[in-house]
Amino acid sequence: MRRQITPDEYRALAELRYLIRRFLQEGDSTVRNAGLEPQQYLLLLAIRGLPPGHQSTIRTLADRLSLRHHSTVELIDRMEAHAYVKRIPGREDRRQVLVQLLPRGEKLLEQVVEKRIIELRSNGRALVDAISALLEPPRRQAAPAKKIPRERARRTPSRGKERN
């Protein structure tokens, strides 16, 4: 049987959505004040924040940014023109193209990330609370104790006493 979604769960999901949108909008504003467009910032962050063992190929970056390959290439072209990144050949496969941060891009990224971390540390508790409210199963009210019918109660021997 499907469990019914509670009003608290609807409220928690709405609150989470609101807080995420607000966090992203504040981030976009911070990024624009630093002289970048949000997609440019996300590219720099994706390159710098790749998990160990992942290479910054165009395919990987497109996947991490949820962009099509050609859109990622155009974004990298614009970032290269500003000397934020550069393309380099792959180490094992020279046909493979990797994207590397340049000092100018690294410095700009660090400035923005520093501000974003400060914002998150001051306002992030609300995000954590909203997520926690959804991860914890809703509390169920205690079911009322079942009454044993009188006839059955008389037939059941009490513990410690034997009936003859």
C-alpha beads as a LAMMPS data file, in Angstrom:
LAMMPS data file: protein, C-alpha beads

164 atoms
163 bonds

1 atom types
1 bond types

-500.0 500.0 xlo xhi
-500.0 500.0 ylo yhi
-500.0 500.0 zlo zhi

Masses

1 110.0

Atoms # bond

1 1 1 0.000 0.000 0.000
2 1 1 1.309 3.427 -0.950
3 1 1 2.086 5.779 1.904
4 1 1 0.325 9.131 1.778
5 1 1 2.543 12.218 1.452
6 1 1 2.185 14.357 4.538
7 1 1 1.624 18.123 4.626
8 1 1 4.987 18.450 6.393
9 1 1 6.701 16.704 3.480
10 1 1 5.071 19.075 0.972
11 1 1 6.195 22.043 3.086
12 1 1 9.737 20.662 3.445
13 1 1 10.061 20.070 -0.305
14 1 1 8.731 23.544 -1.099
15 1 1 11.133 25.073 1.429
16 1 1 14.079 23.143 -0.006
17 1 1 13.220 24.258 -3.537
18 1 1 12.911 27.876 -2.378
19 1 1 16.239 27.792 -0.524
20 1 1 18.075 26.190 -3.454
21 1 1 16.701 28.790 -5.875
22 1 1 17.675 31.601 -3.503
23 1 1 21.181 30.156 -3.072
24 1 1 21.626 29.885 -6.842
25 1 1 20.326 33.411 -7.477
26 1 1 22.654 34.860 -4.842
27 1 1 25.501 32.910 -6.430
28 1 1 24.696 34.249 -9.880
29 1 1 24.773 37.770 -8.465
30 1 1 28.146 37.138 -6.781
31 1 1 29.547 35.697 -10.012
32 1 1 28.334 38.639 -12.119
33 1 1 29.838 41.110 -9.621
34 1 1 33.173 39.326 -10.155
35 1 1 32.875 39.898 -13.920
36 1 1 31.812 36.399 -14.990
37 1 1 28.659 34.860 -16.337
38 1 1 27.229 31.973 -14.283
39 1 1 28.110 29.370 -16.959
40 1 1 31.694 30.634 -17.017
41 1 1 31.961 30.263 -13.252
42 1 1 30.465 26.786 -13.415
43 1 1 33.037 25.758 -16.024
44 1 1 35.920 27.011 -13.878
45 1 1 34.452 25.263 -10.836
46 1 1 33.885 22.030 -12.771
47 1 1 37.528 21.981 -13.902
48 1 1 38.928 22.759 -10.448
49 1 1 36.481 20.521 -8.601
50 1 1 36.718 17.335 -10.649
51 1 1 36.923 14.193 -8.521
52 1 1 40.312 12.438 -8.411
53 1 1 40.892 10.254 -11.440
54 1 1 38.710 12.335 -13.768
55 1 1 40.286 14.311 -16.590
56 1 1 38.930 17.659 -17.725
57 1 1 37.951 16.511 -21.207
58 1 1 35.302 18.420 -23.088
59 1 1 32.977 15.425 -22.778
60 1 1 33.449 15.262 -18.988
61 1 1 32.919 19.010 -18.617
62 1 1 29.828 18.933 -20.840
63 1 1 28.423 16.165 -18.664
64 1 1 29.236 17.994 -15.407
65 1 1 27.611 21.201 -16.746
66 1 1 24.642 19.400 -18.334
67 1 1 25.486 20.997 -21.672
68 1 1 25.792 19.627 -25.176
69 1 1 29.282 19.070 -26.506
70 1 1 29.166 21.955 -28.997
71 1 1 27.848 24.373 -26.328
72 1 1 30.724 23.400 -24.049
73 1 1 33.207 23.972 -26.892
74 1 1 31.772 27.468 -27.453
75 1 1 31.975 28.236 -23.725
76 1 1 35.597 27.078 -23.628
77 1 1 36.356 29.219 -26.709
78 1 1 35.044 32.305 -24.880
79 1 1 36.957 31.415 -21.709
80 1 1 40.143 30.870 -23.701
81 1 1 39.756 34.302 -25.322
82 1 1 39.748 35.830 -21.809
83 1 1 42.808 33.751 -20.791
84 1 1 40.892 31.909 -18.053
85 1 1 41.541 28.432 -19.502
86 1 1 43.564 26.755 -22.224
87 1 1 43.313 23.534 -24.177
88 1 1 46.142 21.039 -23.896
89 1 1 46.628 17.631 -25.527
90 1 1 45.936 14.547 -23.390
91 1 1 48.871 12.790 -21.751
92 1 1 48.141 9.269 -22.949
93 1 1 46.130 10.069 -26.062
94 1 1 47.413 13.135 -27.892
95 1 1 44.127 13.322 -29.833
96 1 1 42.274 13.934 -26.592
97 1 1 41.832 17.575 -25.551
98 1 1 41.963 18.590 -21.902
99 1 1 40.989 21.965 -20.509
100 1 1 43.283 23.524 -17.933
101 1 1 42.806 26.552 -15.689
102 1 1 45.181 29.424 -16.246
103 1 1 46.374 31.579 -13.311
104 1 1 43.886 34.333 -14.201
105 1 1 40.965 31.871 -14.129
106 1 1 42.242 30.228 -10.946
107 1 1 42.463 33.597 -9.167
108 1 1 38.972 34.663 -10.232
109 1 1 37.526 31.299 -9.259
110 1 1 39.133 31.477 -5.827
111 1 1 37.632 34.937 -5.177
112 1 1 34.119 33.768 -6.068
113 1 1 34.361 30.441 -4.237
114 1 1 35.593 32.188 -1.095
115 1 1 32.465 34.387 -1.085
116 1 1 30.176 31.438 -1.862
117 1 1 31.583 29.392 1.009
118 1 1 31.087 32.322 3.398
119 1 1 27.462 32.656 2.208
120 1 1 26.868 28.940 2.555
121 1 1 28.354 28.783 6.034
122 1 1 26.132 31.616 7.195
123 1 1 22.893 30.457 5.508
124 1 1 23.442 26.767 4.839
125 1 1 21.848 25.447 8.022
126 1 1 18.389 26.110 6.578
127 1 1 19.271 23.995 3.510
128 1 1 20.495 21.161 5.715
129 1 1 17.344 21.343 7.839
130 1 1 15.106 21.223 4.755
131 1 1 16.969 18.209 3.383
132 1 1 16.922 16.473 6.769
133 1 1 13.172 16.960 7.042
134 1 1 12.777 15.012 3.802
135 1 1 15.298 12.285 4.565
136 1 1 13.811 11.352 7.912
137 1 1 10.698 9.224 7.591
138 1 1 7.591 10.974 8.879
139 1 1 6.719 10.187 12.467
140 1 1 3.751 7.943 12.747
141 1 1 1.306 8.353 15.535
142 1 1 1.224 5.439 17.930
143 1 1 -1.518 3.020 17.050
144 1 1 -4.118 2.567 19.763
145 1 1 -3.721 -0.608 21.789
146 1 1 -5.809 -3.469 20.506
147 1 1 -8.507 -4.675 22.846
148 1 1 -8.754 -8.391 23.357
149 1 1 -12.329 -9.615 23.119
150 1 1 -13.716 -10.793 26.502
151 1 1 -14.275 -14.377 25.400
152 1 1 -10.701 -14.724 24.195
153 1 1 -9.365 -13.011 27.300
154 1 1 -11.030 -15.599 29.561
155 1 1 -9.643 -18.537 27.582
156 1 1 -6.058 -17.275 27.603
157 1 1 -4.213 -18.567 30.642
158 1 1 -2.432 -15.909 32.626
159 1 1 1.308 -16.184 32.821
160 1 1 2.714 -17.996 35.802
161 1 1 -0.605 -19.725 36.614
162 1 1 -1.782 -22.963 35.142
163 1 1 -5.446 -23.710 34.703
164 1 1 -6.768 -27.107 35.585

Bonds

1 1 1 2
2 1 2 3
3 1 3 4
4 1 4 5
5 1 5 6
6 1 6 7
7 1 7 8
8 1 8 9
9 1 9 10
10 1 10 11
11 1 11 12
12 1 12 13
13 1 13 14
14 1 14 15
15 1 15 16
16 1 16 17
17 1 17 18
18 1 18 19
19 1 19 20
20 1 20 21
21 1 21 22
22 1 22 23
23 1 23 24
24 1 24 25
25 1 25 26
26 1 26 27
27 1 27 28
28 1 28 29
29 1 29 30
30 1 30 31
31 1 31 32
32 1 32 33
33 1 33 34
34 1 34 35
35 1 35 36
36 1 36 37
37 1 37 38
38 1 38 39
39 1 39 40
40 1 40 41
41 1 41 42
42 1 42 43
43 1 43 44
44 1 44 45
45 1 45 46
46 1 46 47
47 1 47 48
48 1 48 49
49 1 49 50
50 1 50 51
51 1 51 52
52 1 52 53
53 1 53 54
54 1 54 55
55 1 55 56
56 1 56 57
57 1 57 58
58 1 58 59
59 1 59 60
60 1 60 61
61 1 61 62
62 1 62 63
63 1 63 64
64 1 64 65
65 1 65 66
66 1 66 67
67 1 67 68
68 1 68 69
69 1 69 70
70 1 70 71
71 1 71 72
72 1 72 73
73 1 73 74
74 1 74 75
75 1 75 76
76 1 76 77
77 1 77 78
78 1 78 79
79 1 79 80
80 1 80 81
81 1 81 82
82 1 82 83
83 1 83 84
84 1 84 85
85 1 85 86
86 1 86 87
87 1 87 88
88 1 88 89
89 1 89 90
90 1 90 91
91 1 91 92
92 1 92 93
93 1 93 94
94 1 94 95
95 1 95 96
96 1 96 97
97 1 97 98
98 1 98 99
99 1 99 100
100 1 100 101
101 1 101 102
102 1 102 103
103 1 103 104
104 1 104 105
105 1 105 106
106 1 106 107
107 1 107 108
108 1 108 109
109 1 109 110
110 1 110 111
111 1 111 112
112 1 112 113
113 1 113 114
114 1 114 115
115 1 115 116
116 1 116 117
117 1 117 118
118 1 118 119
119 1 119 120
120 1 120 121
121 1 121 122
122 1 122 123
123 1 123 124
124 1 124 125
125 1 125 126
126 1 126 127
127 1 127 128
128 1 128 129
129 1 129 130
130 1 130 131
131 1 131 132
132 1 132 133
133 1 133 134
134 1 134 135
135 1 135 136
136 1 136 137
137 1 137 138
138 1 138 139
139 1 139 140
140 1 140 141
141 1 141 142
142 1 142 143
143 1 143 144
144 1 144 145
145 1 145 146
146 1 146 147
147 1 147 148
148 1 148 149
149 1 149 150
150 1 150 151
151 1 151 152
152 1 152 153
153 1 153 154
154 1 154 155
155 1 155 156
156 1 156 157
157 1 157 158
158 1 158 159
159 1 159 160
160 1 160 161
161 1 161 162
162 1 162 163
163 1 163 164
